[in-house]
Amino acid sequence: MRLFPLSSSSSSSAQNDQNERVKKNLSPLYLNVYDLTPVNNYLCLFGVGVFHSGIEVHGLEYGFGAHEYSSSGVFEVEPRSCPGFIFRRSVLLGSTDMSHSEFRLFVEHLSAKYHGDTYHLISKNCNHFTDEVCTRLTGKPIPRWVNRLARLGCCQISTGLLYGTLAPVETGYVLSAIVFCPKSSRLQQ
């Protein structure tokens, strides 16, 4: 797993961009969704779950996780194999005409907004990151069910309980959470 931003992206990246513009094709953009807990097998029956997500494009997956430093929390991993999570499914979101190096530069710039120490279970988690990437590239958000519990927690945090866990990964920890809202009587689509 590598964290962003990368230090050597400027001069060689510009030349690679020019070479790749000549042979540019549309590349599929996938949302890879992971279970944070086996309890999701039961929660999904009620339209909720506790999920991590990453964006897959050009043969790599990009995600956002917590750590205690004021540097980027954006990382890249092999697709469908994010450490500490159980792969559930991929969702085709659309496609991008960005070359590999253009996309890496895009993620590098976006990573400035997503520092590890700014991660918040309810208002700035991995699903918010993937939603922003998807919205910027396709004009559409990620499926609402992926981050439903965070939205419910945001609306009803004062009536519920918040449980957090740290999952160890190679370069630190990824923060995940289960939000339980006992007074919630309805789920919004």
C-alpha positions, -999 to 999 in steps of 0.1 A, spaced: 0 0 0 14 34 -10 3 67 4 -2 99 -17 11 123 -27 40 107 -45 72 128 -47 82 122 -83 52 131 -104 59 164 -121 84 162 -150 82 125 -161 44 127 -156 40 155 -182 59 135 -208 39 104 -200 7 124 -204 16 135 -239 25 99 -249 -7 86 -234 -29 112 -250 -21 96 -284 -34 62 -273 -60 73 -248 -90 50 -244 -119 50 -220 -111 31 -188 -138 16 -166 -143 30 -131 -153 6 -104 -164 10 -68 -150 -19 -48 -171 -24 -17 -158 -43 14 -175 -56 45 -161 -43 78 -179 -71 97 -195 -104 90 -227 -89 106 -232 -72 72 -247 -105 60 -276 -98 83 -276 -60 82 -280 -60 44 -314 -76 49 -325 -43 64 -309 -21 38 -278 -11 58 -243 -23 63 -209 -12 75 -187 -7 44 -153 4 32 -150 14 -4 -122 22 -29 -121 34 -65 -106 10 -91 -92 24 -124 -62 15 -145 -55 -17 -126 -51 0 -92 -75 8 -63 -75 41 -44 -89 46 -10 -88 68 21 -81 58 57 -72 73 90 -38 78 107 -25 102 132 -4 124 109 -13 155 90 -2 139 57 -24 123 31 -46 94 41 -52 84 4 -35 51 -6 -34 27 -35 -36 -11 -33 -42 -41 -56 -78 -41 -67 -103 -60 -45 -76 -68 -19 -77 -39 6 -60 -51 38 -82 -56 69 -115 -58 49 -136 -85 33 -143 -79 -4 -181 -79 -11 -186 -67 -47 -176 -43 -75 -200 -18 -89 -194 -3 -124 -197 35 -120 -189 46 -155 -157 53 -173 -130 79 -176 -109 92 -205 -81 102 -182 -48 84 -189 -32 65 -160 -8 94 -153 -36 120 -155 -56 100 -131 -27 97 -106 -22 134 -108 -59 140 -102 -58 117 -71 -26 134 -59 -43 168 -60 -74 154 -43 -53 138 -16 -45 173 -3 -81 174 11 -79 140 26 -53 139 54 -53 109 76 -58 130 108 -90 146 93 -107 112 88 -141 113 106 -164 82 108 -195 102 100 -186 132 80 -153 124 61 -147 87 57 -135 64 29 -170 65 12 -170 103 11 -136 101 -7 -149 76 -33 -181 96 -37 -161 127 -45 -139 109 -70 -170 94 -87 -189 126 -88 -160 145 -103 -154 119 -130 -189 108 -139 -212 135 -125 -230 109 -104 -225 99 -68 -217 64 -55 -248 42 -47 -265 55 -15 -265 22 3 -227 23 6 -226 51 31 -261 49 45 -251 43 81 -229 74 81 -258 95 68 -281 80 95 -254 86 121 -250 122 109 -288 128 112 -292 110 145 -258 109 163 -273 124 194 -297 95 198 -273 67 191 -241 50 200 -209 52 180 -184 23 180 -151 25 163 -124 0 156 -88 3 142 -78 -23 116 -40 -27 113 -26 -23 78 10 -23 65 16 15 69 -6 22 100 -42 18 108 -75 22 90 -104 34 111 -138 19 107 -171 22 126 -205 8 134 -232 34 140 -262 22 160 -292 45 162 -317 29 185 -344 55 180 -343 54 143 -377 43 130 -371 46 92 -343 42 66 -341 67 38 -335 54 3 
